[in-house]
Amino acid sequence: MNLIQFLDHDGNRLVGAVDGGTARVVTGAKSVYALALAAMERQVGLAALVAEHGLGDAVDPGKILAEGRMLAPIDHPDPAHMHVTGTGLTHLGSAATRDAMHKSAAPQAEETLTDSMKMFRMGLENGKPADGSKGVQPEWFYKGNGHIVVNPGHPIPSPSFALDAGEEPEMAGIYVIDQHGQPRRLGFALANEFSDHVTERINYLYLAHSKLRACAFGPELRLGDLPENVEGMSRIYRDGKVLWEKPFLSGEANMSHTIANLEYHHFKYELFRQPGDVHIHMFGTATLSFADGISTQPNDVFEIEEAQFGAPLRNPVRVQDEHPVIVGQLY
């Protein structure tokens, strides 16, 4: 079962359940977040709670998307209590893409390896401990809070000062922290972890700056575990035609870390275990149009699709107007 959130024609929030290509309204539900809180309080599964609510009228997700009424599949009443974070160099092949951004071809002696390649090797060697113990910690980054999340179908803003506006097709884990301060995973969604790769390439220490951008995920939340093998397609459209497309792989069969290991190294920090908070944690990619020499332009459209996750995630890119920042004294 997948879940969506959307607005009706009067602007009222609704939740829909998608099963076998058919979507129906979840009776009495206004948000996935509220459903998750109720499920945790009653100690029942989210799918079971949806079944208990019952399903009403059929809806057309394609029409909802076309009319701009689709919401991200989870949000928080206070966007500051949604944390958007991620890990990198977690996928087989991801190091080659990253490494190429930071150096030209060179001998791969240990002393010549970039930090990216060293981090990737650490994951290969100890990201999936056979004995079930905790593995090596991955690269980790912060993107922002709920204010940076763009709804499916809506434009992703690129700041006026950005040097690049590039997609990153990823899987995002969706979590709510329960009343005991423990993370509870609802499921996974497609995500576009939109970054500034030119800024990152200037110096690896600019990675933190390059990640402070908007992003999108959804439109559907797939309940349950991440499939072992995820095979999707990432595309960029320009003037209605495909400018670039390439398959992307995810799932543990294509990763150098287990999902459990990546989750542990995020949620080991008490900061990220505050009851009621929502976490959108993105698990990395090995596919970037930037690595193939693509430079996006305003109005290009990103598309990320994978059949196991329902409707594709599409967002055009827009460049924001310059916003002067004036720091004033408060006397």
Buried (B, 14 or more C-beta within 10 A) or exposed (E): BBBBBBBEEEEEBBBBBBEEEEBBBBBEBEBBBBBBBBBBEEEEEBBEBBBEBEBBEEBEBEEBBEEEBBBBBBBBEEBEBBBBBBBBBBBBBBBEBBBBBBEEEEEEEEEEBBBBBEBBBBBBEBBBBEEEEEBBBBBBBEBBBBEBBBBBBBBBBBBEEBBBBBBBBBBBBBBBBBEEBEBBBBBBBBBBBBBBBBBBBEEBEBBEBBBBBBBBBBBBBBBBEBBEEBBBBBBBBBEEEEBBEBEBBBBBEBBBBBBBBBBBBBBEEEEBBEEBBBBBBBBBBBBBBBBEEBEBEEEBBBBBBBEBBBBBBBBBBBBEEEEEEEEEEEE
